[in-house]
Amino acid sequence: MENLPIISGIQQVGIGVPDVHQAWKWYREFFGTDIRIFEDKAEAQLMLPYTGNEPRSRHAALAINLQGGGGFEIWQYTERIPLPPQSPVLTGDLGINAVKIKAKDVHQTHRYFKTRNGNLSPVLKDPAGQDTFFIRDPYENLFQIVPGNDWFLKNRRHTGAVYGTIHGVSDIENARKVYSGILGYDEAVYDVTGTFEDLAHLPGGSSRMRRVLLQHSKKRKGSFSALFGSSQIELIQVLDRQPRRIFEDRFWGDLGFIHLCFDISGMDSLRHLCEDKGFPFTVDSFANMNGQFDMGEAAGHFAYIEDPDGTLIEFVETLRIPIAKKLGIYLNLRKRNPEKSLPRWIIRALALGRIRD
């Protein structure tokens, strides 16, 4: 019997922006994503199904926060003007509605963001009774601040980084074939139907909807599992209107949340699992490039599937990342036990890539 793939956690959320460096500065200020894993200018050659069947030049950077959580892949087209959604995103529209960011103290974080002139909602209670609020970045991308209880390091920052995502779906049970059946989010924290105070201030947030917050019952394993930590996915199904696809008639890489990415080990096993579940790879770097992709500073395999509503889920099997690029020090993951987390001192060494404002 073939070994099952290892999903180590959310590696990053891709965010299409008009200016990488301007956006990254904001994400550093508010979410502490000041560790550069890679930064690269090149052509996206393998994403043709999602880029108009043409390779597209882009500037991309992967940034993390060593307090924990997934990172951001900040992504900018360099030879075309990225398009915004055709109309404002309404709560429950099909795709990634918001990114969850974990905070040590939700109220303290809210007060701090107010001093930074953040575009904030009030602090309200979610259906689980936890404090939460929303903030928009300068490009109208929505982030939900939620309590966090697992941290890799603790520093002066108020937040870690990505703790999960909120997805608009057309049918929650169908969507769970991916989010529970493949990605392992098998437990419901809540499953509620109605209207909700914590969403009412958002565009479309007063609609009647079903909300299911999912978590994974099994602790994540893998090289970076201690850094990524636990995570949650929330599915929202609007019941009183027809939701629109957020990326309808646009390209991957246009403005907004372009994908949700998981760090994995065992790409062949994952390929077979996704096929068996009815969600085959739509992009596969292994099949197209005889093994691995190279981001200049990092290397590995990557692949994509679509959830039932076309939202892109990326998988990355990391083979090499820079620890101290200027000194020529790289971390090679090929011969490690894929189930074991890296020693904490190695992950802490990623701080050598910190950007200081």
C-alpha positions in Angstrom: 0.0 0.0 0.0 1.3 3.4 -1.0 2.3 5.8 1.9 -0.1 8.7 2.4 1.3 12.1 1.7 2.3 14.4 4.6 0.6 17.8 4.8 2.7 19.9 7.1 0.5 22.9 7.3 -0.4 26.1 5.4 2.8 27.3 3.8 1.4 30.5 2.4 -1.5 32.4 0.8 -0.8 34.0 -2.6 -1.8 37.6 -2.8 -1.9 39.5 -6.1 -0.8 43.1 -5.6 0.1 46.1 -7.9 3.4 46.7 -6.1 5.3 43.9 -4.3 7.5 46.2 -2.2 4.8 48.6 -1.2 2.5 45.7 -0.2 5.2 43.9 1.6 6.0 46.9 3.7 2.4 47.1 4.9 2.3 43.3 5.7 5.5 43.7 7.7 4.1 46.6 9.7 0.8 45.0 10.5 1.5 41.2 10.4 5.2 41.0 11.0 6.1 39.0 7.9 9.6 40.3 7.8 11.6 37.1 7.0 12.4 36.7 3.3 12.4 33.1 2.1 12.8 34.0 -1.5 12.3 36.9 -3.9 12.4 36.3 -7.6 11.7 37.9 -11.0 10.9 35.4 -13.8 8.2 34.0 -16.0 5.4 31.9 -14.6 5.7 29.2 -17.3 3.6 26.4 -15.9 0.4 28.2 -14.9 -0.9 28.5 -18.5 -4.4 27.2 -17.7 -4.8 30.2 -15.4 -2.8 32.9 -17.3 -4.5 33.0 -20.7 -2.4 30.2 -22.1 0.7 32.4 -22.1 3.8 32.6 -19.8 3.6 35.7 -17.7 6.4 37.7 -16.2 6.1 38.3 -12.5 7.9 39.5 -9.4 7.2 37.3 -6.4 8.4 37.1 -2.8 7.6 34.7 0.0 7.6 36.2 3.5 7.0 34.6 6.9 6.7 35.6 10.6 8.8 33.5 12.9 6.1 33.7 15.6 4.4 31.1 13.5 1.7 30.5 10.9 1.8 30.4 7.2 3.3 33.2 5.1 2.4 35.4 2.2 3.5 34.8 -1.4 3.3 38.4 -2.6 2.8 38.4 -6.3 3.0 41.1 -9.0 2.7 41.0 -12.8 5.5 43.0 -14.4 4.3 43.2 -18.0 0.6 43.7 -17.6 -1.7 45.7 -15.3 -3.3 43.3 -12.8 -7.1 43.4 -12.8 -9.3 43.9 -9.8 -12.6 41.9 -9.3 -15.3 42.9 -11.7 -17.4 44.0 -8.8 -16.8 44.3 -5.0 -16.4 41.0 -3.3 -19.4 40.1 -1.2 -19.3 37.7 1.8 -19.8 34.2 0.5 -18.7 34.9 -3.1 -16.8 31.9 -4.5 -13.2 31.9 -3.6 -11.0 33.1 -0.8 -12.9 35.8 1.0 -10.5 36.5 3.8 -7.3 35.3 5.5 -7.3 34.4 9.2 -4.3 35.9 11.2 -3.6 34.7 14.7 -3.1 37.2 17.5 -1.8 36.9 21.1 -4.6 39.3 22.3 -7.3 40.3 20.0 -8.2 43.5 21.8 -4.6 44.7 22.2 -4.0 44.0 18.5 -7.1 46.0 17.7 -5.8 49.0 19.8 -2.4 48.8 18.1 -3.8 48.7 14.6 -5.9 51.7 15.4 -2.7 53.6 16.2 -1.4 52.6 12.8 -4.5 54.0 11.1 -5.8 50.5 10.1 -9.1 50.1 8.3 -10.8 48.1 11.1 -14.1 46.7 12.1 -15.2 46.6 15.8 -14.2 43.7 17.9 -17.2 41.3 17.9 -17.9 37.6 18.8 -17.8 34.8 16.2 -20.2 31.8 16.5 -17.8 30.1 18.8 -17.9 33.0 21.2 -14.3 34.2 20.5 -13.3 37.8 20.0 -12.5 38.7 16.4 -12.3 41.7 14.0 -11.5 42.4 10.4 -8.9 44.7 8.8 -8.4 45.6 5.1 -5.0 46.1 3.5 -4.6 49.1 1.1 -5.8 46.9 -1.8 -9.2 46.0 -0.2 -8.0 42.4 0.8 -9.7 41.3 3.9 -8.0 39.8 7.0 -9.7 38.3 10.1 -7.9 38.6 13.4 -8.5 35.6 15.6 -7.1 34.3 18.9 -4.0 32.1 18.5 -2.7 29.7 21.1 0.3 28.0 19.4 3.5 30.0 18.7 6.9 29.1 17.3 8.6 32.1 18.8 7.3 35.1 20.8 8.5 38.6 20.2 7.1 42.1 20.3 4.8 41.5 17.4 1.1 41.4 18.2 0.3 38.7 15.6 1.7 35.6 13.9 0.8 35.2 10.2 -1.7 32.9 8.4 -3.9 30.8 10.6 -6.4 29.9 8.0 -8.8 31.2 5.4 -12.5 31.9 4.8 -13.8 30.4 1.5 -17.1 31.1 -0.2 -18.5 27.9 -1.6 -21.7 26.9 -3.4 -22.2 23.7 -1.5 -20.4 23.0 1.8 -20.8 19.2 1.7 -19.3 19.1 -1.8 -16.5 21.5 -0.7 -15.6 19.2 2.2 -14.5 16.5 -0.3 -11.4 18.7 -0.7 -11.0 20.5 2.6 -11.8 17.5 4.8 -11.2 14.5 2.5 -7.8 15.7 1.1 -6.5 18.5 3.3 -7.5 16.8 6.6 -9.8 19.5 8.1 -12.0 16.8 9.6 -13.5 18.4 12.7 -16.2 21.1 12.8 -15.7 23.7 15.5 -19.2 25.0 14.6 -21.8 24.4 11.9 -24.4 27.2 12.1 -27.0 28.8 9.9 -28.5 32.3 10.1 -27.3 35.9 10.0 -24.2 36.9 12.0 -23.2 40.0 13.8 -19.5 39.6 13.2 -20.0 39.6 9.4 -22.9 42.1 9.2 -20.6 45.1 8.6 -18.9 43.4 5.6 -20.3 43.8 2.0 -23.0 41.1 1.7 -22.4 40.1 5.3 -26.1 40.5 6.3 -27.1 37.6 4.0 -28.5 34.4 5.5 -25.8 31.8 5.3 -24.4 28.6 6.6 -21.0 28.7 8.2 -18.7 25.8 9.0 -15.4 26.3 10.8 -13.1 23.3 10.3 -9.9 22.2 12.1 -7.7 19.2 11.8 -7.9 16.5 14.5 -4.4 15.1 13.7 -1.3 17.1 14.6 0.6 18.1 11.5 3.9 16.5 10.8 6.8 17.5 8.5 9.9 19.7 8.4 8.2 23.0 9.0 5.2 21.8 11.0 6.3 23.5 14.2 6.5 26.8 12.4 3.2 26.6 10.5 1.3 25.3 13.6 -2.3 24.4 13.6 -4.8 26.0 11.2 -8.5 26.3 10.4 -10.6 26.7 7.3 -14.0 28.4 7.3 -16.6 27.6 4.6 -19.4 30.0 3.9 -22.5 29.1 1.8 -24.8 32.0 1.0 -28.4 30.9 1.1 -30.4 34.0 -0.1 -28.5 35.1 -3.2 -26.4 33.6 -6.1 -22.7 34.1 -5.3 -20.2 35.1 -8.0 -16.8 33.7 -8.7 -14.2 36.2 -7.4 -11.7 35.4 -10.2 -14.3 35.1 -12.9 -12.8 36.3 -16.3 -9.5 37.1 -14.5 -6.0 35.5 -14.3 -4.3 33.8 -11.4 -2.0 36.6 -10.2 -4.6 39.4 -10.7 -5.5 41.4 -7.6 -6.7 39.5 -4.5 -6.1 36.1 -2.8 -4.9 33.9 -5.7 -4.4 30.6 -3.9 -4.0 28.7 -0.7 -0.8 26.7 -0.5 0.1 23.7 1.7 3.6 22.5 2.4 3.7 18.7 1.7 5.9 15.7 1.4 5.1 12.8 -1.0 3.9 14.5 -4.2 3.4 11.2 -6.0 1.2 9.9 -3.2 -0.7 13.2 -3.1 -1.2 13.0 -6.9 -2.9 9.6 -6.6 -5.0 10.7 -3.6 -6.3 13.7 -5.4 -7.1 11.7 -8.5 -8.9 9.0 -6.4 -11.0 11.8 -4.7 -11.9 13.3 -8.1 -9.7 16.4 -8.0 -6.7 15.7 -10.3 -3.7 18.0 -10.6 -4.4 20.8 -13.1 -0.8 22.0 -12.9 2.1 19.7 -12.1 5.8 20.9 -12.1 7.1 17.3 -11.8 5.3 16.2 -14.9 6.3 19.3 -16.9 9.9 20.0 -15.7 11.2 16.4 -15.1 11.3 16.9 -11.4 11.6 20.3 -9.7 11.0 24.0 -10.1 13.6 26.6 -9.2 12.7 30.0 -7.7 16.3 31.2 -7.8 16.7 30.9 -4.0 14.4 28.0 -3.3 13.5 24.8 -5.2 11.0 21.9 -5.0 8.0 20.5 -6.7 4.6 22.2 -6.9 1.1 21.3 -8.1 -2.4 22.7 -8.1 -5.9 21.4 -7.8 -9.2 23.3 -7.9 -11.9 22.9 -5.2 -15.5 22.3 -6.6 -15.9 26.1 -7.2 -12.6 26.6 -8.9 -10.6 28.0 -6.0 -6.9 27.1 -6.4 -5.2 25.0 -3.9 -1.4 24.7 -4.3 0.9 22.0 -2.9 4.6 22.6 -2.5 7.2 19.9 -1.7 10.2 22.0 -0.6 13.6 20.6 -1.5 15.9 23.6 -0.8 15.6 27.0 0.9 18.2 29.6 1.7 19.3 30.1 5.3 22.0 32.7 4.6 22.1 33.4 0.9 25.0 35.9 1.0 27.1 33.2 2.7 25.9 30.5 0.3 24.2 28.5 3.1 21.1 26.5 1.9 19.0 23.9 3.6 18.7 20.7 1.6 15.6 18.7 2.6 15.9 15.8 0.3 17.4 13.2 2.7 15.5 14.1 5.9 12.9 12.0 7.5 9.8 13.7 6.1 7.7 13.2 9.2 10.1 15.0 11.6 10.1 18.7 12.2 13.4 20.5 11.7 15.3 21.4 14.9 14.1 24.7 16.2 17.6 26.3 15.9 17.5 25.7 12.1 14.1 27.3 11.7 15.2 30.2 13.9 18.2 30.6 11.6 15.8 31.9 8.9 15.9 35.1 10.9 19.1 35.8 9.0 16.8 36.8 6.1 14.9 39.4 8.2 14.1 42.7 6.5 14.5 45.7 8.8 12.5 48.8 8.2 
